[in-house]
Amino acid sequence: MGGLFSAIGSLWVWLETVFDPLCGPAGLFTLFGQNTVMACGDTGWGDEIAGGLKITITIAVLTLPLGLVVGFLVALAQQSEEQSLRLAAGVFTTIFRGLPELLTLFIIYYGIQILLQTALAYVGYTGQVEINAFVAGMIALSIVFSAYCSEVLLSAFRAIPKGQYEAGDALGFHRARTMRLIILPQLIRISLPNLGNLWMNLLKDTSYVSVIGLADIIRQTGLAVRATKDPFRFYLVACALYLVLAIISSAGLSYLERWAKRAEFRR
């Protein structure tokens, strides 16, 4: 089994190397950045910036499903007949929509460390505890994303006529089946444009993780600027990378919106 995992890991590294859009065999820095500060390898900063791009994309992609699930649950809680659930959901969204994202990141990063340190102290462990910066960044961004996502989904829920729920009851569906077959498809179609805007914001918000030491695009370009004293070139590259991610995301979101409308027309 260990050999299988090792082979899979080697294959993944190979795929990352081959298909790297910046430092792969057909990467931009490989083709056009040789003999410059953008070169890949020991002579330039291409590898570091390419690694920062991977971190940015990875943390955004992993944050998205977690934020969507939490946001969906919070939106359901906001519509619950149980007053305590509605109150808890309202407090959650008010706090994390009101706090600056950077402050939320600091609270999660340092707060979890303090909680773990305190809990372990009760069992006799006195060593230093440090939480992984990637995990902290993903948790913080997921919380902020879910707070805004819940409001988008709540508006979409309220836009669905109550007759749709009654139709599920008339067909003998239990609540979960009504949600899955009748409500959820409409919810996705209605909320998709606003969720797309949240995704674009999430891509930009990943830049905050640089302040806790995570080597994303902003941190790597900042290190390159300090080393080369060439801020305009490297920050221009950072702008280009974020714009490319935004353009690709816009194209993907447009396709999803057309797909959702076609599915609605077929019904």
LUMROKE-40094 format. One record per residue (C-alpha): residue number from 1; x, y, z negated. Coordinates in nm, 2 decimals. Layout:
BEGIN
num:NUM; X:X; Y:Y; Z:Z
...
//
This chain:
BEGIN
num:1; X:0.00; Y:0.00; Z:0.00
num:2; X:0.29; Y:0.24; Z:-0.08
num:3; X:0.43; Y:0.17; Z:0.27
num:4; X:0.10; Y:0.26; Z:0.43
num:5; X:0.07; Y:0.59; Z:0.24
num:6; X:0.43; Y:0.67; Z:0.33
num:7; X:0.36; Y:0.60; Z:0.70
num:8; X:0.04; Y:0.82; Z:0.69
num:9; X:0.24; Y:1.10; Z:0.52
num:10; X:0.51; Y:1.07; Z:0.79
num:11; X:0.25; Y:1.08; Z:1.06
num:12; X:0.09; Y:1.39; Z:0.91
num:13; X:0.43; Y:1.57; Z:0.89
num:14; X:0.49; Y:1.48; Z:1.25
num:15; X:0.15; Y:1.61; Z:1.37
num:16; X:0.20; Y:1.93; Z:1.17
num:17; X:0.54; Y:1.98; Z:1.34
num:18; X:0.42; Y:1.90; Z:1.69
num:19; X:0.10; Y:2.11; Z:1.68
num:20; X:0.24; Y:2.40; Z:1.47
num:21; X:0.12; Y:2.71; Z:1.68
num:22; X:0.42; Y:2.92; Z:1.56
num:23; X:0.72; Y:2.69; Z:1.52
num:24; X:0.61; Y:2.37; Z:1.70
num:25; X:0.77; Y:2.27; Z:2.04
num:26; X:0.53; Y:2.51; Z:2.22
num:27; X:0.49; Y:2.75; Z:1.93
num:28; X:0.50; Y:3.13; Z:1.98
num:29; X:0.81; Y:3.18; Z:1.77
num:30; X:0.99; Y:2.88; Z:1.93
num:31; X:0.93; Y:3.02; Z:2.28
num:32; X:0.96; Y:3.39; Z:2.22
num:33; X:1.13; Y:3.44; Z:1.89
num:34; X:1.47; Y:3.28; Z:1.93
num:35; X:1.77; Y:3.50; Z:1.85
num:36; X:1.54; Y:3.74; Z:1.65
num:37; X:1.43; Y:3.76; Z:1.29
num:38; X:1.12; Y:3.56; Z:1.40
num:39; X:1.33; Y:3.26; Z:1.49
num:40; X:1.24; Y:2.92; Z:1.34
num:41; X:1.50; Y:2.76; Z:1.13
num:42; X:1.78; Y:2.90; Z:0.92
num:43; X:1.84; Y:3.21; Z:1.14
num:44; X:1.49; Y:3.37; Z:1.11
num:45; X:1.17; Y:3.39; Z:0.91
num:46; X:0.95; Y:3.19; Z:1.16
num:47; X:0.93; Y:2.88; Z:0.94
num:48; X:0.83; Y:3.07; Z:0.63
num:49; X:0.56; Y:3.27; Z:0.81
num:50; X:0.43; Y:2.95; Z:0.98
num:51; X:0.41; Y:2.79; Z:0.63
num:52; X:0.22; Y:3.10; Z:0.50
num:53; X:-0.03; Y:3.06; Z:0.78
num:54; X:-0.09; Y:2.70; Z:0.68
num:55; X:-0.15; Y:2.80; Z:0.32
num:56; X:-0.39; Y:3.07; Z:0.42
num:57; X:-0.59; Y:2.84; Z:0.64
num:58; X:-0.58; Y:2.55; Z:0.39
num:59; X:-0.71; Y:2.75; Z:0.09
num:60; X:-0.99; Y:2.91; Z:0.30
num:61; X:-1.10; Y:2.57; Z:0.45
num:62; X:-1.10; Y:2.40; Z:0.11
num:63; X:-1.27; Y:2.69; Z:-0.07
num:64; X:-1.56; Y:2.71; Z:0.18
num:65; X:-1.74; Y:2.38; Z:0.10
num:66; X:-1.69; Y:2.42; Z:-0.27
num:67; X:-1.83; Y:2.77; Z:-0.26
num:68; X:-2.12; Y:2.66; Z:-0.04
num:69; X:-2.22; Y:2.38; Z:-0.28
num:70; X:-2.20; Y:2.60; Z:-0.59
num:71; X:-2.38; Y:2.88; Z:-0.42
num:72; X:-2.66; Y:2.64; Z:-0.31
num:73; X:-2.70; Y:2.51; Z:-0.67
num:74; X:-2.70; Y:2.87; Z:-0.81
num:75; X:-2.97; Y:2.97; Z:-0.55
num:76; X:-3.18; Y:2.67; Z:-0.66
num:77; X:-3.13; Y:2.77; Z:-1.02
num:78; X:-3.25; Y:3.13; Z:-0.94
num:79; X:-3.58; Y:2.98; Z:-0.82
num:80; X:-3.62; Y:2.74; Z:-1.10
num:81; X:-3.92; Y:2.74; Z:-1.32
num:82; X:-3.69; Y:2.71; Z:-1.62
num:83; X:-3.62; Y:3.05; Z:-1.75
num:84; X:-3.28; Y:2.96; Z:-1.90
num:85; X:-3.16; Y:2.84; Z:-1.55
num:86; X:-3.27; Y:3.16; Z:-1.39
num:87; X:-3.10; Y:3.37; Z:-1.65
num:88; X:-2.77; Y:3.18; Z:-1.63
num:89; X:-2.77; Y:3.21; Z:-1.25
num:90; X:-2.85; Y:3.58; Z:-1.27
num:91; X:-2.56; Y:3.64; Z:-1.51
num:92; X:-2.33; Y:3.43; Z:-1.29
num:93; X:-2.40; Y:3.63; Z:-0.98
num:94; X:-2.40; Y:3.97; Z:-1.16
num:95; X:-2.06; Y:3.91; Z:-1.32
num:96; X:-1.87; Y:3.77; Z:-1.02
num:97; X:-2.02; Y:4.01; Z:-0.76
num:98; X:-1.94; Y:4.29; Z:-0.99
num:99; X:-1.58; Y:4.21; Z:-1.08
num:100; X:-1.30; Y:4.29; Z:-0.83
num:101; X:-1.18; Y:3.97; Z:-0.66
num:102; X:-0.82; Y:4.03; Z:-0.79
num:103; X:-0.94; Y:4.06; Z:-1.15
num:104; X:-1.14; Y:3.74; Z:-1.11
num:105; X:-0.82; Y:3.57; Z:-0.98
num:106; X:-0.62; Y:3.69; Z:-1.28
num:107; X:-0.88; Y:3.58; Z:-1.53
num:108; X:-0.90; Y:3.23; Z:-1.38
num:109; X:-0.52; Y:3.19; Z:-1.34
num:110; X:-0.42; Y:3.31; Z:-1.68
num:111; X:-0.75; Y:3.22; Z:-1.86
num:112; X:-0.74; Y:2.85; Z:-1.77
num:113; X:-0.38; Y:2.83; Z:-1.89
num:114; X:-0.47; Y:2.98; Z:-2.22
num:115; X:-0.77; Y:2.74; Z:-2.26
num:116; X:-0.55; Y:2.44; Z:-2.18
num:117; X:-0.27; Y:2.56; Z:-2.41
num:118; X:-0.52; Y:2.61; Z:-2.70
num:119; X:-0.69; Y:2.27; Z:-2.64
num:120; X:-0.36; Y:2.08; Z:-2.62
num:121; X:-0.24; Y:2.26; Z:-2.94
num:122; X:-0.52; Y:2.09; Z:-3.13
num:123; X:-0.37; Y:1.75; Z:-3.04
num:124; X:-0.02; Y:1.85; Z:-3.13
num:125; X:0.13; Y:1.94; Z:-2.79
num:126; X:0.33; Y:2.27; Z:-2.81
num:127; X:0.49; Y:2.27; Z:-2.47
num:128; X:0.42; Y:2.54; Z:-2.20
num:129; X:0.13; Y:2.48; Z:-1.97
num:130; X:0.12; Y:2.62; Z:-1.62
num:131; X:-0.17; Y:2.58; Z:-1.39
num:132; X:-0.11; Y:2.52; Z:-1.02
num:133; X:-0.14; Y:2.85; Z:-0.83
num:134; X:-0.31; Y:2.69; Z:-0.54
num:135; X:-0.58; Y:2.53; Z:-0.76
num:136; X:-0.63; Y:2.86; Z:-0.95
num:137; X:-0.67; Y:3.05; Z:-0.62
num:138; X:-0.91; Y:2.80; Z:-0.48
num:139; X:-1.13; Y:2.81; Z:-0.79
num:140; X:-1.13; Y:3.19; Z:-0.82
num:141; X:-1.22; Y:3.24; Z:-0.45
num:142; X:-1.48; Y:2.96; Z:-0.47
num:143; X:-1.65; Y:3.13; Z:-0.76
num:144; X:-1.66; Y:3.47; Z:-0.59
num:145; X:-1.77; Y:3.32; Z:-0.26
num:146; X:-2.05; Y:3.12; Z:-0.43
num:147; X:-2.18; Y:3.43; Z:-0.61
num:148; X:-2.23; Y:3.61; Z:-0.28
num:149; X:-2.34; Y:3.29; Z:-0.10
num:150; X:-2.62; Y:3.23; Z:-0.36
num:151; X:-2.77; Y:3.56; Z:-0.28
num:152; X:-2.77; Y:3.49; Z:0.09
num:153; X:-2.92; Y:3.15; Z:0.04
num:154; X:-3.18; Y:3.29; Z:-0.20
num:155; X:-3.29; Y:3.54; Z:0.06
num:156; X:-3.31; Y:3.26; Z:0.32
num:157; X:-3.52; Y:3.05; Z:0.08
num:158; X:-3.77; Y:3.33; Z:0.03
num:159; X:-3.80; Y:3.38; Z:0.41
num:160; X:-3.93; Y:3.02; Z:0.45
num:161; X:-4.31; Y:3.01; Z:0.42
num:162; X:-4.45; Y:2.82; Z:0.13
num:163; X:-4.66; Y:2.63; Z:0.38
num:164; X:-4.34; Y:2.44; Z:0.48
num:165; X:-4.32; Y:2.29; Z:0.13
num:166; X:-4.69; Y:2.21; Z:0.14
num:167; X:-4.64; Y:2.03; Z:0.47
num:168; X:-4.38; Y:1.81; Z:0.30
num:169; X:-4.63; Y:1.73; Z:0.02
num:170; X:-4.90; Y:1.65; Z:0.28
num:171; X:-4.67; Y:1.41; Z:0.45
num:172; X:-4.60; Y:1.23; Z:0.12
num:173; X:-4.24; Y:1.34; Z:0.10
num:174; X:-4.07; Y:1.37; Z:-0.24
num:175; X:-3.90; Y:1.70; Z:-0.31
num:176; X:-3.55; Y:1.59; Z:-0.21
num:177; X:-3.67; Y:1.46; Z:0.13
num:178; X:-3.87; Y:1.77; Z:0.19
num:179; X:-3.56; Y:1.98; Z:0.12
num:180; X:-3.34; Y:1.76; Z:0.35
num:181; X:-3.57; Y:1.73; Z:0.65
num:182; X:-3.78; Y:2.04; Z:0.64
num:183; X:-3.63; Y:2.32; Z:0.43
num:184; X:-3.25; Y:2.27; Z:0.48
num:185; X:-3.25; Y:2.30; Z:0.86
num:186; X:-3.44; Y:2.63; Z:0.84
num:187; X:-3.22; Y:2.75; Z:0.56
num:188; X:-2.91; Y:2.69; Z:0.77
num:189; X:-3.05; Y:2.87; Z:1.07
num:190; X:-3.17; Y:3.18; Z:0.87
num:191; X:-2.86; Y:3.21; Z:0.66
num:192; X:-2.59; Y:3.13; Z:0.91
num:193; X:-2.52; Y:3.49; Z:1.03
num:194; X:-2.47; Y:3.62; Z:0.68
num:195; X:-2.27; Y:3.31; Z:0.58
num:196; X:-2.05; Y:3.38; Z:0.88
num:197; X:-1.98; Y:3.73; Z:0.74
num:198; X:-1.89; Y:3.57; Z:0.41
num:199; X:-1.65; Y:3.34; Z:0.58
num:200; X:-1.47; Y:3.63; Z:0.75
num:201; X:-1.44; Y:3.80; Z:0.41
num:202; X:-1.31; Y:3.48; Z:0.26
num:203; X:-1.03; Y:3.47; Z:0.52
num:204; X:-0.92; Y:3.82; Z:0.42
num:205; X:-0.96; Y:3.75; Z:0.04
num:206; X:-0.71; Y:3.47; Z:0.06
num:207; X:-0.44; Y:3.74; Z:0.07
num:208; X:-0.51; Y:3.80; Z:-0.30
num:209; X:-0.34; Y:3.47; Z:-0.39
num:210; X:0.00; Y:3.62; Z:-0.31
num:211; X:-0.01; Y:3.80; Z:-0.64
num:212; X:0.01; Y:3.47; Z:-0.83
num:213; X:0.30; Y:3.34; Z:-0.63
num:214; X:0.12; Y:3.14; Z:-0.36
num:215; X:0.32; Y:3.15; Z:-0.04
num:216; X:0.05; Y:3.27; Z:0.20
num:217; X:0.09; Y:3.50; Z:0.50
num:218; X:0.11; Y:3.82; Z:0.29
num:219; X:0.37; Y:3.69; Z:0.04
num:220; X:0.59; Y:3.54; Z:0.31
num:221; X:0.58; Y:3.85; Z:0.53
num:222; X:0.65; Y:4.06; Z:0.21
num:223; X:0.96; Y:3.85; Z:0.13
num:224; X:1.07; Y:3.89; Z:0.49
num:225; X:1.03; Y:4.27; Z:0.47
num:226; X:1.24; Y:4.29; Z:0.16
num:227; X:1.51; Y:4.08; Z:0.31
num:228; X:1.53; Y:4.25; Z:0.65
num:229; X:1.41; Y:4.60; Z:0.58
num:230; X:1.19; Y:4.57; Z:0.88
num:231; X:0.83; Y:4.63; Z:0.75
num:232; X:0.66; Y:4.74; Z:1.07
num:233; X:0.75; Y:4.42; Z:1.27
num:234; X:0.65; Y:4.17; Z:1.00
num:235; X:0.33; Y:4.35; Z:0.89
num:236; X:0.23; Y:4.37; Z:1.25
num:237; X:0.28; Y:3.99; Z:1.28
num:238; X:0.06; Y:3.95; Z:0.97
num:239; X:-0.21; Y:4.17; Z:1.13
num:240; X:-0.19; Y:3.96; Z:1.44
num:241; X:-0.23; Y:3.63; Z:1.26
num:242; X:-0.53; Y:3.75; Z:1.06
num:243; X:-0.69; Y:3.89; Z:1.38
num:244; X:-0.64; Y:3.56; Z:1.56
num:245; X:-0.80; Y:3.37; Z:1.28
num:246; X:-1.09; Y:3.62; Z:1.29
num:247; X:-1.13; Y:3.58; Z:1.67
num:248; X:-1.13; Y:3.20; Z:1.64
num:249; X:-1.38; Y:3.21; Z:1.36
num:250; X:-1.61; Y:3.45; Z:1.55
num:251; X:-1.61; Y:3.21; Z:1.85
num:252; X:-1.69; Y:2.92; Z:1.62
num:253; X:-1.96; Y:3.10; Z:1.44
num:254; X:-2.12; Y:3.22; Z:1.77
num:255; X:-2.13; Y:2.86; Z:1.88
num:256; X:-2.29; Y:2.74; Z:1.56
num:257; X:-2.56; Y:3.01; Z:1.58
num:258; X:-2.64; Y:2.91; Z:1.94
num:259; X:-2.66; Y:2.55; Z:1.84
num:260; X:-2.89; Y:2.63; Z:1.55
num:261; X:-3.12; Y:2.83; Z:1.78
num:262; X:-3.13; Y:2.55; Z:2.04
num:263; X:-3.22; Y:2.30; Z:1.77
num:264; X:-3.50; Y:2.53; Z:1.66
num:265; X:-3.63; Y:2.57; Z:2.02
num:266; X:-3.63; Y:2.19; Z:2.07
num:267; X:-3.87; Y:2.16; Z:1.77
//
